[in-house]
């Protein structure tokens, strides 16, 4: 698994605890850090592919990642039904 991109993230200089908040305010603080991150897309995709359930990854909360995965599954099913 290629994770060299992690060293380039805005989070590399932050405490990991900032990305595992217990409330919505903490999620928003983590999103602000992610907003300008040069590896935001790689981070989000890593969390999606590896089904990481906790924390903010690529600016997306746990709930948002579940929604993304659900949309992807639905799109894949719709595509398979057309074939």
N, C-alpha and C positions, 0 to 999 in steps of 0.2 A: 504494500500500500504506500503510495507516494504522499508524504505529508510534509515535504520540504516547504511548501507554500505557507505552512503555519508560522514559520519564523518571520514571514513578511507581513503578517497581519497586525492591525492596530492593537490587537489584544496581547501581543507578545510582551508589551511593557506594562500590562495591567494585571491585577490580581485575578486569578481564575474565579474567585468568588463573585466578582462583578457580573459574570456571565451565567451564574446559577442563582438568580434572585428568587426571593420568596414572595414577591408581590409585583403588582403592575408598575409601580414606580421604578423598581429595579430593572424590569424589562425595558422600560423606556430609556433608562440610563445606558444600558447595554446597547440598545439600538442606535443611540447617538454615536457611540464609539464605532459601531459597525458601518454607519452610514457612509463614511468616507474611506472605508477599508479597501485596499487594492486587491484583496483576495476574497472579497465578500461572496462571489459566486462559487468559488472553489469550496469555501467553508460550508455554505449551504448545501451544496451537492454532496459533500462528504457526510454531513449529518443525515441527509436523506438516504443515501446509498447504504450507510451503516446503521440506519434505523436508531439513531441516537435520540433517546426519549426525553432527556432533561437538558435544560439550559437554553441560552440564546446562541444560535449558530447562524452565521450569515445574515444577521439581523432579523431572524425569524424565531418566534417563540415555539414551544412544544406544540401548542394548538395550531399555529399557522403551518408548521411542518406536517402535521397530520392532515390538514386540509389540502396541502399541496400533493401529498402522496395519494389522497383519495381522488383528487382531480386527475392525476396521472393514471391511476388504475381505471377510472371511468373512461378516459380517453383511449386507453389501450383496449379495453373491452369493446368500445364503440368501433375502433379500427378493426379489431378481429371480427366483429359481426359483419362488417362491410366486405371482408375478404372471402 
